[in-house]
Structure formats: C-alpha cells, structure tokens
Amino acid sequence: MSTYTINPMTPHGTGAEIRGLDLTQPVDDALRKEVNADFAKHHVLVFRYQKLSAAQFAEAGEKFFGPLL
C-alpha cells in the first residue's frame, strides 16, 4: 500500500511528482521497491516540500538508489 501520491508531470509519462513522502524518515523494502518502480516508469521523480541538508539529500538518494559516487 502506497504511503504517498504520485502525479505524472507530462502527458507522455516522463516525470512525476511525489507528495506525502518524508525523505528524512526510514524506508522499508516495500516502499523502496515501490519508489524504484515509479522511477523506472517515469524516469524523473520530483519530491516537493523537502527541507534537507546536503547530507540528508545524499542519504535520501542512497535509501532508494544505493551509494552515490
């Protein structure tokens, strides 16, 4: 079950806005898989209204997509 909403940003499906997901909170495997599937479908995800430091931004990316280089 989704804990967020996703809205396509273009008519052809590239890009989507995600709302209701706090990137500072831990994620479980089900949520990680769901966000990864949305990324594979839309290619670009926009997480609005996040107040993240540089370290939190990097950590959020690693939660879903693995270590950043």
C-alpha positions in Angstrom: 0.0 0.0 0.0 1.4 3.4 -1.0 2.2 6.0 1.6 2.4 8.8 -0.9 0.7 10.1 -4.0 2.2 10.3 -7.5 1.1 12.6 -10.3 2.5 12.5 -13.8 4.0 15.8 -14.8 3.7 15.4 -18.6 1.1 13.8 -20.9 3.6 11.3 -22.2 4.6 10.0 -18.7 8.1 11.3 -18.3 8.5 12.9 -14.9 6.2 12.5 -11.8 5.6 14.5 -8.7 5.6 12.6 -5.4 3.8 14.0 -2.4 3.4 12.8 1.1 6.8 11.1 1.5 9.2 12.4 4.1 12.7 11.7 2.8 14.2 12.1 6.3 12.3 9.0 7.6 13.4 5.4 7.3 12.0 3.3 4.5 11.2 -0.4 4.4 11.9 -2.8 1.4 8.3 -2.5 0.1 8.5 1.3 -0.1 11.9 1.2 -1.6 10.6 -1.2 -4.3 7.6 1.0 -5.0 9.6 4.2 -5.4 12.1 2.3 -7.6 9.2 1.1 -9.8 7.9 4.6 -10.1 11.4 5.8 -11.1 11.6 3.1 -13.7 8.2 4.1 -15.1 8.6 7.9 -15.0 12.4 8.4 -15.3 12.3 11.6 -13.2 10.8 11.9 -9.7 10.2 15.2 -8.0 9.9 15.2 -4.2 8.4 18.6 -3.3 8.5 20.4 0.0 11.5 18.6 1.5 13.8 20.5 3.9 17.1 18.6 3.5 20.6 19.4 4.3 23.3 18.2 1.8 23.9 15.2 4.0 20.2 14.4 4.2 19.9 14.8 0.5 22.7 12.3 -0.1 21.2 9.9 2.5 17.8 10.1 0.8 19.2 9.1 -2.5 21.1 6.2 -1.0 17.9 4.9 0.7 16.3 4.3 -2.7 19.1 4.0 -5.2 22.3 2.8 -3.4 25.6 4.6 -2.7 26.2 7.9 -4.5 29.6 8.2 -6.2 
